[in-house]
Amino acid sequence: MIEQYDISLAKPADAGTIAVMSRDYVEYGLEWQWKPARIAKKIRANDTNVAVARLGKAIVACAIMRYAEIEAHLELLAVQPNYRKRGIGRHLVAWLTETADVAGIQVIYVETRIGNAGARSFYARLGYKDIEIVPRYYCGRESAVRLAYDMHRNR
Ligand SMILES: CC(C)(COP(=O)(O)OP(=O)(O)OC[C@H]1O[C@@H](n2cnc3c(N)ncnc32)[C@H](O)[C@@H]1OP(=O)(O)O)[C@@H](O)C(=O)NCCC(=O)NCCS
C-alpha cells in the first residue's frame, strides 16, 4: 500500500534536509554545491519554487524549479531511496509543471549526470527529450545530458 503523502512548498526549516538529499543522492562523488544556505535562498526567491513531498513530518522527495519568461529549469529532484518507483517523482514534477503551465512557460530544461541511467529513463518516461551533451558540466569533471520538455507537445 502507498502511504498518503502531501506536496507543498518547502519551508525555511526544510533547507538542511533538502541539501543533504542533494549531496547524497544527486551530487555524490562531486563537490557539494547545494548546501543549506543556497537552498534557503532558493526557498525565499521569487522566481523559484522549492517543493517537497511529505509523509507525516518526513520529507520523502524534493524538487526545485526556477521560472524565467518562457523557460523553466528543473534544478534539483530527489526521492528518498525507500520511496522510489511509487510515482512520487512523477507527481512532484507534474505539480511543478502545472505551475509552469499557468505561468506561460513553453519549455522546461533539466540536466542530469551522463552516467545517471535511472534519471534519464525517468525523464524519458515523463516526455523529456535529450537535446545535448554538456561537457564537464558538473564541477568541471562530469558531463551532463540536457533534456527538454515541450509544454505544447505534451499538453
Ligand atoms: C530519478 C528519481 C527522481 C525517480 O523518482 P521516482 O519517484 O522513483 O520515479 P517514479 O516512481 O515517479 O517513476 C516514473 C516513471 O519513471 C520510471 N523510472 C523511475 N526510476 C527509474 C529508473 N531508475 N530506471 C528506469 N525507469 C525508472 C518508472 O518506472 C516510471 O515509469 P512508468 O511510466 O512506466 O510507470 C529517483 O530515482 C531519484 O531520486 N534518484 C536519485 C536522484 C536523481 O537521480 N535525481 C534526478 C537527477 S537530478
The ligand as an SDF file (V2000), in Angstrom:
LIG
                    3D

 48 50  0  0  0  0  0  0  0  0999 V2000
   15.0910    9.6730  -10.6460 C   0  0  0  0  0  0  0  0  0  0  0  0
   14.1200    9.7110   -9.4520 C   0  0  0  0  0  0  0  0  0  0  0  0
   13.8130   11.1550   -9.0790 C   0  0  0  0  0  0  0  0  0  0  0  0
   12.8070    8.9980   -9.9040 C   0  0  0  0  0  0  0  0  0  0  0  0
   11.8370    9.1330   -8.8640 O   0  0  0  0  0  0  0  0  0  0  0  0
   10.7270    8.0210   -8.6100 P   0  0  0  0  0  0  0  0  0  0  0  0
    9.7660    8.5470   -7.6340 O   0  0  0  0  0  0  0  0  0  0  0  0
   11.3910    6.7230   -8.2950 O   0  0  0  0  0  0  0  0  0  0  0  0
   10.0490    7.9000  -10.0680 O   0  0  0  0  0  0  0  0  0  0  0  0
    8.5330    7.4540  -10.3950 P   0  0  0  0  0  0  0  0  0  0  0  0
    8.1730    6.3220   -9.4930 O   0  0  0  0  0  0  0  0  0  0  0  0
    7.6440    8.6500  -10.3700 O   0  0  0  0  0  0  0  0  0  0  0  0
    8.7090    6.9100  -11.8760 O   0  0  0  0  0  0  0  0  0  0  0  0
    8.0900    7.4840  -13.0300 C   0  0  0  0  0  0  0  0  0  0  0  0
    8.4420    6.6080  -14.2170 C   0  0  0  0  0  0  0  0  0  0  0  0
    9.8790    6.5760  -14.3810 O   0  0  0  0  0  0  0  0  0  0  0  0
   10.3570    5.2270  -14.3000 C   0  0  0  0  0  0  0  0  0  0  0  0
   11.6030    5.1950  -13.5510 N   0  0  0  0  0  0  0  0  0  0  0  0
   11.8430    5.7680  -12.3480 C   0  0  0  0  0  0  0  0  0  0  0  0
   13.1060    5.4810  -11.9250 N   0  0  0  0  0  0  0  0  0  0  0  0
   13.6220    4.6820  -12.8930 C   0  0  0  0  0  0  0  0  0  0  0  0
   14.8610    4.0080  -13.0160 C   0  0  0  0  0  0  0  0  0  0  0  0
   15.8100    4.1040  -12.0700 N   0  0  0  0  0  0  0  0  0  0  0  0
   15.0920    3.2620  -14.1280 N   0  0  0  0  0  0  0  0  0  0  0  0
   14.1400    3.1330  -15.0950 C   0  0  0  0  0  0  0  0  0  0  0  0
   12.9130    3.7520  -15.0230 N   0  0  0  0  0  0  0  0  0  0  0  0
   12.6770    4.4950  -13.9350 C   0  0  0  0  0  0  0  0  0  0  0  0
    9.2870    4.4800  -13.5310 C   0  0  0  0  0  0  0  0  0  0  0  0
    9.3410    3.1040  -13.7790 O   0  0  0  0  0  0  0  0  0  0  0  0
    8.0280    5.1360  -14.0300 C   0  0  0  0  0  0  0  0  0  0  0  0
    7.7310    4.6130  -15.3000 O   0  0  0  0  0  0  0  0  0  0  0  0
    6.2300    4.2410  -15.8010 P   0  0  0  0  0  0  0  0  0  0  0  0
    5.7840    5.4700  -16.5430 O   0  0  0  0  0  0  0  0  0  0  0  0
    6.4260    3.0790  -16.6830 O   0  0  0  0  0  0  0  0  0  0  0  0
    5.3990    3.9700  -14.5840 O   0  0  0  0  0  0  0  0  0  0  0  0
   14.7000    8.9240   -8.2370 C   0  0  0  0  0  0  0  0  0  0  0  0
   15.1420    7.6590   -8.6610 O   0  0  0  0  0  0  0  0  0  0  0  0
   15.8650    9.6180   -7.5400 C   0  0  0  0  0  0  0  0  0  0  0  0
   15.6800   10.4230   -6.6460 O   0  0  0  0  0  0  0  0  0  0  0  0
   17.1000    9.3020   -7.9670 N   0  0  0  0  0  0  0  0  0  0  0  0
   18.3080    9.8680   -7.3550 C   0  0  0  0  0  0  0  0  0  0  0  0
   18.4680   11.3600   -7.6320 C   0  0  0  0  0  0  0  0  0  0  0  0
   18.3750   11.6850   -9.1100 C   0  0  0  0  0  0  0  0  0  0  0  0
   18.8860   10.9430   -9.9620 O   0  0  0  0  0  0  0  0  0  0  0  0
   17.6960   12.8060   -9.4320 N   0  0  0  0  0  0  0  0  0  0  0  0
   17.4110   13.2050  -10.7850 C   0  0  0  0  0  0  0  0  0  0  0  0
   18.5760   13.7810  -11.4600 C   0  0  0  0  0  0  0  0  0  0  0  0
   18.8620   15.4440  -10.9980 S   0  0  0  0  0  0  0  0  0  0  0  0
  1  2  1  0
  2  3  1  0
  2  4  1  0
  2 36  1  0
  4  5  1  0
  5  6  1  0
  6  7  2  0
  6  8  1  0
  6  9  1  0
  9 10  1  0
 10 11  2  0
 10 12  1  0
 10 13  1  0
 13 14  1  0
 14 15  1  0
 15 16  1  0
 15 30  1  0
 16 17  1  0
 17 18  1  0
 17 28  1  0
 18 19  1  0
 18 27  1  0
 19 20  2  0
 20 21  1  0
 21 22  1  0
 21 27  2  0
 22 23  1  0
 22 24  2  0
 24 25  1  0
 25 26  2  0
 26 27  1  0
 28 29  1  0
 28 30  1  0
 30 31  1  0
 31 32  1  0
 32 33  2  0
 32 34  1  0
 32 35  1  0
 36 37  1  0
 36 38  1  0
 38 39  2  0
 38 40  1  0
 40 41  1  0
 41 42  1  0
 42 43  1  0
 43 44  2  0
 43 45  1  0
 45 46  1  0
 46 47  1  0
 47 48  1  0
M  END
$$$$
